[in-house]
């Protein structure tokens, strides 16, 4: 009888440790995801800036072409 009670306590403690150990993995995964999201946001901001610069260059070129065609 006492062996079965002791075994039950060991089993409960093992399950408790197994359930608690996943928190570190989740925290690490969350940190990795946050870093990837920050990297993606930086890439998106850089792409937006490059697109804005390209658009400005195209607008200037179009204005030059329109002025040349008006002559």
Secondary structure, DSSP 8 states (H G I E B T S, - for coil): -HHHHHHHHHHHHHHHHHHHHHHHHHHHHHHHHHHHHHHHHHHHHHHHHHHHHHHHHHHHHHHHHHHHHH-
